[in-house]
Amino acid sequence: MTEEFTKCDLICSSSPEDSMNRRNIDCEQPIFSVLSGGMKAQLSGDSAVSPSTISPTAAISDTESGFFSVESELCVEHESELDLFCGTEQKLICSHCATVGSCHGHTVTPLANRVTAVRNQLVDVCEKMQLQALRIERFVDQTLTAKEQNVQAAACRAREQVLAQVSAAREALEEEEQRILEQVQREEERVEQCLLTQRAHWSQALTSLSQTRSHLVHTLTHTPDAQLVNSVEEIAERVEVAEGVGEPCDTDKLNLNPACGDSKLLRGLWATALLLGPKVYGSFHLKFDERTVSPLLSLSDDLCTLTFQHKKLRQSPPYDPARFDSWPNALGSLSMSSGTHSWVVDVGQSGAFKVGVCYATLERKGSGNEARLGHNSQSWVLSHYDGDYSYCHAGKKVPLQVARRPQKIGLLLDWPSQTLLFYEPDSSAVLHHVTQHFSAPLLPACAVTDRSITILH
């Protein structure tokens, strides 16, 4: 290709006029436009030749260059040599065509100038191709190679980071596992020791009680009346000893403390694994049951948003035994009695709401605590009121420390482990958790007395 360019340069620089014409060529003109005669814009520097100044001898033969050969080209109409180029009609013409023929008054150029312009344009295009080829080679050899090396290095660093993080997590988890198992072991040994002590104590008390009883029965059945009367003091002493044995009483000391297996780290990892792991659990079709919605609330058309209603906007819905009539409550449509479930409630800017679960048997009528979420033994909720967050169950409140006001509250119910967990979806931070023996199917439960809350899917 370099030799071809050199040849073209030698040919094109044969005259000052050629060099001048070449400088007037726009290098951005595509080669195909050039070859098809689209040189009108590029040849604006070529002076238009009037018919009176054109000489038949002005054409230059280019057979030596191999680009054009016009020796045998004759005008069909005038049988003259085609030694001009009509820029208006983009075709070869003879001098008669330009003076008295169909191209009279058109912009015409000597064929030699046209050939030189095309040749120069071809040279420019070839040079551009060579430069483009060099850029491609440089891109492949340098940029792509460097990119490949960078990708390999970045992938290596990413793998190392993953392995380091997993190793740290595994090490922490193994240490936590060992600590918890040891804690459970110590608690088990403590309870077993208490059981052994109780067993020994009550075995001894039973033996003493049996001996005393046998002695008293023998005294009652074999002692003469006179001697029995004289033995009243001795009998009273034995009865007092028997009464001192006391009654057996079950205590919490005889039970394994469930908190011995609790670990904030393990619980967080467990919740994260359920929420973000390969098997994501979700209640994607959860909606509010419109039959349960209190008249204090309005329900959106998609059955996902509860809005607290002002008095003048409230309407009296038809009576339904499932509807709450006094508290601003509503229940979800999903009954949960197995598996793992999670859902998210957008609480937005609401200043008063409750989210949680309850039994389907929760009271629906009246203004008593039996129908008030969190104030009975059948409901478990996270409550937000007047800037304070708390966990409520059976009328007892556990204050919660919340670092920032969450816009969303997530709930995770794992039925196999009987665990209910409240978390913040954006950070997966656990807000509160409870392990409870649920004796019946649970329903999602919500209440709101400020603005709106929405179940997200």
C-alpha positions, 0 to 999 in steps of 0.5 A: 500500500505504501508503494501505491501511495508513493506512485500516486504522489509522484504522478500527482505532483507532476505540475504546479497546476495539479498541486494547486487543484489537489489542495482545493480538494475536500478530503472528507469527500467519499471515494464513491462520490468522487468516482460517480462524478460527485466532485462538484463541491470539491472542484469549486476551486476549478475555474469554469471554462467558457466555450470560447477558451476551450481548446481540443488540445487541452485534454491530457492523455492519462493512459500512463497512470491507468486511471482513464483512457479517452483516446477512443472516446468520441462524442456520439453527436459530434464525433469529436473527442470527449475532452471536457467534463460537464459539471452540471450534467456530470458527464463527459462532453466534447468542445462542440457540446459546450459551445453549440450543443446541449451543454452550452452555458453549463459549467465545464472543466477540462478533462485533465483537471477532472482526472487530476482532481479524482486522482488526488482524491483517490490518493487522499482516500487511500491515505485516510484508509492507511491512517485508519488501518494504523489506528485500528492496529494501534487500538487492537495492539495497545488499547484492547491489550491494555483493556484485557490486562486491566480486566484480568487484574480487576477480576483478580482483585474482585475475586480476592475481595470476595474471598476475603469478605467471605473468609471474614464472614465465615470466620466471624460466623464460625466464632459466633457459632462456637460462642453460641453453642458453648453458651447453650451448652452451659445453659443446658448444664445449669438446667441439668444441675438444677434438675439433679439438685431438685430430683435429689432434694425431692427424692430425699423429701419423699423418703422422709415423708414416706418414713414419717407417714409409715411411722404415724400409720404404725402408731395409729394402728398399733399403739394402745389408747393410753400410750397414744394419748401420751404420744401426742407431743411426739406425733406433733413433732413428726407432723411438723417435720412432714409439713416442713417438706413443702410443696414442689414448685416449677420455676423458670430455673428449671427451663432452658433460657431461650435467649442463650441461643440468641445472637444479633450477628447470627439473626442479622445474617439469617434475615439477610440470607432470607431477604437477599439470598438466592431464594428470595421469599416474598408475598407478591400478591398481598393486598388488603381485604376490603371487607375488613377495612374500617370506615375510618379509612379509605382503600385504593382501587388496587387494594394496596393503600390505606388512607385515614379519612377526615370526618366529613369524608367518611362514609358508612360501608355496608355491615360486615362481620369481618369489618373493624367498626371502631379502630382504624384497622385493616387486615391483609388477604394472605393467611400464613401458617407455614413457610417463610413470608416477607412484605414491605409497607411504605409508611411515607411521612405518616406520623401514626401507624401500626404494621404487624400480624394477628390471628384471624380470630381477632375481635373486629367490633367495639372500641375495647382493647380486644380489637386494638392492634398490639393491646391483646394477646392475638396481635403483634405490631410495630407502632409509630406514634408522635415520633416514637417507635415501639413493639406492642403485644398484649398491651406491653410496649418495648421502645425501639431505638431507630437511628433514622426515620424509615420510609418503609417497614419490612416484615419477615415471618418464618413459620418453621422457626416461629420468628417474626422480624421487623426490618428496614428494607433500604439497609436490611437493618433489623428493628425488632424480632420476636420468637413466639409460639403461634398457635393459629394462622396469621394475617398481615395487620395494619392501622393508620391515623395519619396520611397513608400507608401502602403495601409494596410489590 
